[in-house]
Amino acid sequence: MDRFAAMEAFIAVADRRGFAPAARHLGLVPSAVTRQVAALEEHLGLRLLQRTTRSVTLTDAGARYLDRARRILTEMREAEDFAQSARASPIGRLVVTAPATFGHLHVAPLMADYLRRYPETQGQLLLSDRWINLVEEGIDLAIRIGHLPDSGLAARPLGRTRQVLVASPGYLAQAGVPQEPADLARHQLIRFAGFDGPEEWRFQREGVEQRVTVAPRLLTNSADAAIRAAERDIGLARVLSYQAREAIQAGRLQVVLGEFEPPARPIQLVWPAARLVSAKLRAFIDLAAGTTDWDFG
């Protein structure tokens, strides 16, 4: 039994609450993950997981073991990174996560460039708008948009993006152009559930914040869907400037209430501050800093 691989399989099953989703995450078949966890339980002489036909849950012993297993695997990866950092050329797997739309447009090309430059590396790019815990999920680096809480992460700012309110020329010709945030009460609104409070939009002018209650005609968790609906004259949508950049440049959308936009949000590379910066991670950070133009402010 590869004890470290078995620990990784157990952690994946615990995090994803099932053998099938854990297998997909690890790139294995479910039966292989089942065998690894069973071998680990046999080695420890403990039942770590309670299995039923509908769910997989941690036993008390499993919950205690999970925290220790995470620390062991983190220390093992750091030891490997330390050994590899002595090499002149980056080597090994680099795991990067980014918001879905931004990752598709800007991080995927960067990852491809990185892999071309460093043939001894392998990349894994996870695109998700979910806020991922880098340490718990074994992520080397994340691209984050917005100000960061005090989270134990090191950061490298690489740009900024605005929140913009956009609509199609056809919609504005029909419904009129709002002149101030209060005018939005008379408009159809498309809310992308990616920022702001659940039922409000925040605006700012000369340091004074204004909040507008939003009763959306369309609510979506996809910026692309919000932009496409706005292009089809459904209403006003609020998205980030990089998301609507192409539609604005092509004239399918135009920005309104620009003087009421809140301050631009930073775009940052972040990684766990407590970890050694390996050669593979340093190479990616340097490549991003030297080749990207992520200022959409």
C-alpha positions, -999 to +999 in steps of 0.1 A: +000+000+000+012+035-009+003+051+024+004+087+011-018+078-019-042+061+005-043+093+027-050+114-004-078+091-014-093+092+021-092+130+022-108+132-012-136+109-002-142+129+031-141+163+013-165+152-015-186+129+006-184+100-019-161+076-036-173+085-072-167+122-069-134+115-051-124+093-080-132+120-106-111+145-086-081+121-085-085+108-120-090+072-108-118+047-111-140+044-080-129+008-073-093+020-069-103+046-044-123+021-025-094-003-023-070+025-011-093+036+017-100+000+027-063-007+028-057+023+050-084+013+074-070-022+076-035-008+082-048+015+110-072-011+124-099+017+125-131+024+106-126+059+092-158+062+071-194+051+076-208+039+043-245+036+034-262+032+000-269+070+000-240+087+018-204+085+032-197+101+065-167+103+088-166+082+120-153+099+151-119+083+145-120+094+109-127+130+118-097+130+141-075+113+116-085+136+088-069+167+103-036+149+109-037+134+074-041+169+059-011+182+078+011+152+069+003+156+031+009+193+033+043+188+049+052+161+024+044+184-005+064+212+011+094+188+014+091+179-022+088+215-032+119+223-011+139+196-028+127+206-063+134+243-056+171+236-058+168+226-095+175+253-121+144+243-141+109+240-127+095+205-124+063+188-112+026+195-112+013+231-106-023+234-096-039+268-103-075+280-097-093+310-111-128+324-116-145+307-145-148+335-170-115+352-162-098+318-162-112+309-196-102+343-211-069+350-195-055+322-173-058+293-197-036+310-223-011+318-195-010+282-184-004+270-219+025+294-223+039+282-190+037+245-200+054+253-234+083+271-216+088+245-189+085+210-204+091+192-171+060+206-155+024+194-156-005+218-151-039+215-135-063+245-140-095+246-119-120+271-131-147+279-105-164+309-090-164+291-056-140+305-030-116+275-026-094+268+004-060+265-011-044+245+017-072+220+022-076+213-015-039+212-024-039+243-046-006+260-054-019+293-066-052+312-071-062+342-091-085+362-069-105+393-078-113+417-050-098+428-017-086+398+004-094+393+041-065+386+065-063+349+054-027+339+057-021+343+019+007+360+001-004+381-028+010+397-060-013+424-076-013+422-114-042+444-124-077+457-116-112+455-129-143+477-125-179+469-118-199+482-147-236+486-154-243+478-190-273+476-214-279+472-251-285+503-272-319+488-281-330+485-245-318+520-237-336+535-267-368+519-255-365+524-217-343+555-215-309+560-200-308+561-162-291+593-148-286+582-112-289+549-092-325+558-080-337+556-116-331+519-116-364+513-098-380+520-132-359+496-152-356+458-158-326+445-141-304+414-146-285+403-115-253+382-117-250+366-083-213+371-081-209+402-059-228+428-037-255+417-012-282+393-021-308+420-029-289+452-035-264+470-058-239+494-043-228+526-061-204+554-050-199+590-060-175+615-044-170+590-015-207+587-008-221+552-011-256+546-025-274+513-022-302+502-046-326+474-038-327+450-068-358+430-078-343+413-109-361+403-140-334+377-144-312+362-117-282+341-128-249+327-114-233+331-148-218+364-159-219+351-195-256+345-192-262+380-177-243+396-206-261+376-233-294+386-218-284+422-217-274+420-254-309+408-262-326+438-247-337+421-214-324+449-192-295+464-173-268+440-161-240+446-136-208+426-143-171+431-141-155+452-169-133+423-183-164+401-186-182+426-208-152+441-225-157+424-259-194+432-261-187+469-252-159+472-277-182+457-304-210+481-295-235+454-284-235+469-249-228+503-235-219+515-200-243+536-180-239+554-146-202+552-150-197+582-126-213+561-099-191+531-101-174+519-069-136+518-068-119+492-091-112+458-076-076+443-076-067+412-096-042+392-076-021+361-076-023+345-041-007+315-025-003+301+011+022+324+028+035+296+051+046+275+022+080+276+005+078+292-029+090+264-052+107+268-085+076+258-104+054+284-085+080+311-088+083+306-125+045+309-130+044+341-108+073+357-128+057+347-161+024+362-152+040+394-139+061+397-170+036+389-198+001+398-187-020+430-190-048+425-165-056+462-160-093+466-169-098+497-148 
